[in-house]
């Protein structure tokens, strides 16, 4: 008998209730103009987010040199620090 039939089955993961976020790195925010307000609509128009209904998390990969007002559902600590260090604001929806 094969090994996968001999081992007991454990647990169940229902992926319908999984909370998934679309990821945008700080380096991808460089394409916006200095002093711009970056929200879900602007991220969707730029092609960084698939749909307006999805949740967005900003991660801290890369560098940010522009002063931006970023609005998203979640921020990593490094992303929030980099946005604030460049003179911008990070607002959680």
N, C-alpha and C positions, 0 to 999 in steps of 0.2 A: 504494500500500500504506500502511496506517495507521502512525503513528509508533510505537505500542507493539509492533508486529510487527517493525519495523526495528531496534529497540534490543535489545542482548543482555540476556539474563536473568542476574542476578548473585545468587549465594548462596541460602540457604534458611534460614528461621527456623522452628524447630519450637516452637510455643507450648505443647506438652504438657509440656515440661520447664522452662517459665518459673517462676521463684520470685516469687510475688505476695504482697504483704502488704496486709492491711486497715489503713486509716489511721484513727487516732483523735487528735483535737487535744486539747491541754491544756485548752482552754476547755470541752470536753465533759465533762471529769472533774469539773467544779464541781457536778454533780448528785449526787455521792456525799457522804455525811456526813463531817464532820471526824474524822480519825483512822481512817478505814475502810481495809480491805485491798481493793485493786482488782486482781482477776485476770481471767483469761479468762472464767470463769463469771459474774462480776459484770458484765463488759462485754456478754456475750451476753444476760443477763437484762434489762439496760437498753436493749437494742436497738442498741447501737453496733457490734456485730460480728455477722455473719450466722451463723457456726457455730463450734463449739469447735475444729474441726480446722484452721481457718485461722490463719495467722501474723498477728501484730498488731504494728504499728509506731506509736509515740507520737510525734507531731509537736508543735512548739512554738508553734503559732498560738494566741493568746489569753493570758489571765492565769490564774494559779492562786493562790487565797488560802487554801486548806485544806491541812492536813497529811495527806497520803495515802501509803499504802504501795502503790506501783504495781508490778505484775509483768507483763512483756510480752516478746516476742521481740526487739524492737529499739527503740532510743530515738534520736531526733536529739539533737545536742549541746545545742540551746537548750531542748528539752523536759526533758532531764535536769537542766540548770542551774535551770530554773524549779521543778521538783519539789523539788530539794534546797534551793533558796532559801526555799521555803515551809515547810521543816522536815520534809518527807517523805523517802521512800526510793524509789529506782528499782532494781529487780532484774531482771536479764536471765535468761530461762528457758534 
